[in-house]
Amino acid sequence: MAKSDETAVKMPIYDARAGVVKEMLKVDRPNSEWKNVLTPEQYSVTRQRGTEKPSGGACEAPKEDGLYECVCCGTDLFGASTKFESGTGWPSFWTPVAPINIALHEDLDFGMERVEVSCARCGAHLGHVFDDGPMPTGKRYCINGIALKFVKGPYKPAQLAIFAAGCFWGVEESFRTLKGVIWTRAGYTGGSFRNPTYQDVCGKKTGHAEAVQVLFDPSVITYSRLLDEFWKIHDPTQVNRQGADVGSNYRSAIFYCNGEQEKLAKESRGRLEKSGRSKGKIATQITKAGVFYPAEEYHQQYIMKHNLPPRCN
C-alpha cells in the first residue's frame, strides 16, 4: 500500500499473531489517497459507508486457520474460527479477534437504529453488529467481505473484560500483574457525559465510574478467574465508595461485554452471596458495557510507574 502521512496520534492495537498490544499510529489519510490504493468497490464500502451486495450462496468459513484483516490498514479484525453461516449472504462473526481493534457507533440511517462497526485504527466502515448471534457472545458481526483481507496462519484471540472497584490505580495494577492478562487501561464508563476528564468524573456529575479494561488470553486465564480477582481486591458490599474514596465514581461494578460474561458474573455474585464471606449485601452492579473513555495518560499504570504499594483504597 502506498505510503502516506499519518497523524502522530498513537493508539493500542492488538497484534493477534504475536499476542501483544502495540502502540500504533492512527491512520488518517485523505480520500484522494484512499482512492489511489483501494478499488472503487473497496473505497465505496470502507470510506463512503456503502454496502456490498449479499452473496447468493453460503459464506463458508475457510478450511485453513487465519485472520481477516482490514483491507485498508491491515489491522487484525476477525479470526476464521469465529466465522459462522448466518444465512444473510454477508460474512458473519460472533466476536472480533480483540475488541480494542474495532470501534462501535450509533447508526440511525434509513430510519433504523443500528450499531455500526468500523476499524479502530483507520475508521474503515466494516458493517454492523446485531444481538442475534450464537453463544458464547450472542453477537452477529455482519461484515462486508470486501472490507476484509484473509491471511492464513495461527493467531491468538483475546477477550475484553471491564471492572470498577474503587480507585482505578490499584484495580489496574491488580489485574495487570495476572498471568494471561495482555493489556490494561484505566478509564471512565457507565455514565452519559461525553469525553469526561478526571476532574469531571471527580465532580460526581457524569455518572461514570473509574474502571479498568482488561484484555486477556482466554487460553491462559478465564473470565471466571478474573471475577475471582475482582471480588478479592475490594469490598463489594460498600455502596458508592471504597474505603476513604467516596462517591458513585468509586462504585463496584462489572460491565459485561457479551451474554456469556453476564451469565458468569451473575452466577459468581450469587455464589459469593450464598457463601457468607461478605459482611453484608453485595452492592456490585452488573450492567452491559457501554462507551469507555480512556483516562489521562498519567493515570495509566500509575502504581507501577511510581513504585507504590499495589492497593490505593
PEVENTA-V195097 format. One record per helix or strand of 3 or more residues. SS is the DSSP state (helix for helix, strand for strand). FROM is the first residue (numbers start at 1). TO is the last residue. If there is no record, write none. Layout:
BEGIN
SS,FROM,TO + SS,FROM,TO
END
This chain:
BEGIN
strand,10,15 + strand,20,25 + helix,31,37 + helix,40,46 + strand,66,70 + strand,76,79 + helix,80,82 + strand,91,93 + helix,99,101 + strand,102,107 + helix,109,111 + strand,114,119 + strand,125,130 + strand,140,143 + helix,145,147 + strand,148,152 + strand,159,165 + helix,168,176 + strand,181,189 + helix,198,202 + strand,209,216 + helix,223,232 + helix,248,250 + strand,252,256 + helix,259,275 + strand,285,288 + helix,297,299 + helix,302,305
END
